Amino acid sequence: MYLIRNGKVEFSGTKHAIVEYIKESYEDDYYVQEYWDQLEKDLNRLKFVVSGLNLKLTERKPRRKNA
């Protein structure tokens, strides 16, 4: 899975690794704190928190626009 910000990969890894990255990097964010325990178990909560952080979660690596 990939965490995308502004069309670029910010982080890639398993769902567990992405959850750990979000918890470490964005621990001060309200939604991360609010749904801390649910991020690993509930994919919809994870997607909600990711979108709130202005990120996107995808299975595919984004294509380069100027390739």
C-alpha positions as CSV (number, residue, x, y, z in Angstrom):
1,M,0.0,0.0,0.0
2,Y,1.1,3.6,-0.6
3,L,0.4,6.8,1.2
4,I,0.3,9.6,-1.4
5,R,0.6,13.3,-0.9
6,N,0.4,15.7,-3.8
7,G,0.9,12.8,-6.3
8,K,4.1,11.6,-4.7
9,V,4.7,8.6,-2.4
10,E,5.2,9.7,1.2
11,F,5.4,6.2,2.6
12,S,4.9,2.6,1.4
13,G,4.5,-0.6,3.2
14,T,2.0,-3.0,4.6
15,K,-1.2,-1.7,6.3
16,H,0.3,-2.3,9.7
17,A,3.5,-0.3,8.7
18,I,1.4,2.5,7.3
19,V,-0.7,2.7,10.6
20,E,2.5,2.8,12.6
21,Y,3.9,5.5,10.3
22,I,0.8,7.6,10.7
23,K,0.8,7.1,14.5
24,E,4.4,8.2,14.7
25,S,4.4,11.1,12.2
26,Y,1.0,12.5,13.0
27,E,0.5,11.7,16.6
28,D,-0.5,15.3,17.4
29,D,-3.4,15.3,14.9
30,Y,-6.9,15.2,16.6
31,Y,-8.3,12.4,14.4
32,V,-5.2,10.2,14.8
33,Q,-5.6,10.6,18.6
34,E,-9.4,10.1,18.5
35,Y,-9.2,6.9,16.4
36,W,-5.8,5.6,17.6
37,D,-7.1,2.1,18.6
38,Q,-9.3,1.7,15.6
39,L,-6.8,2.5,12.8
40,E,-5.4,-1.1,12.7
41,K,-8.8,-2.8,12.8
42,D,-11.1,-0.6,10.8
43,L,-10.1,0.2,7.2
44,N,-12.9,2.8,6.9
45,R,-11.5,4.7,9.9
46,L,-8.0,4.5,8.5
47,K,-9.2,6.0,5.2
48,F,-11.1,8.7,7.0
49,V,-8.0,9.7,9.1
50,V,-5.8,9.5,6.0
51,S,-8.1,11.8,4.0
52,G,-8.2,14.2,7.0
53,L,-4.4,14.4,6.8
54,N,-4.7,15.4,3.2
55,L,-3.2,12.0,2.1
56,K,-4.5,9.2,-0.1
57,L,-4.2,5.5,0.4
58,T,-3.8,3.3,-2.7
59,E,-2.7,-0.1,-3.7
60,R,-1.0,1.1,-6.8
61,K,2.1,3.4,-7.1
62,P,1.1,6.6,-8.7
63,R,2.3,7.3,-12.3
64,R,4.7,10.1,-12.9
65,K,3.0,12.9,-14.8
66,N,6.1,14.1,-16.7
67,A,7.6,10.7,-17.6
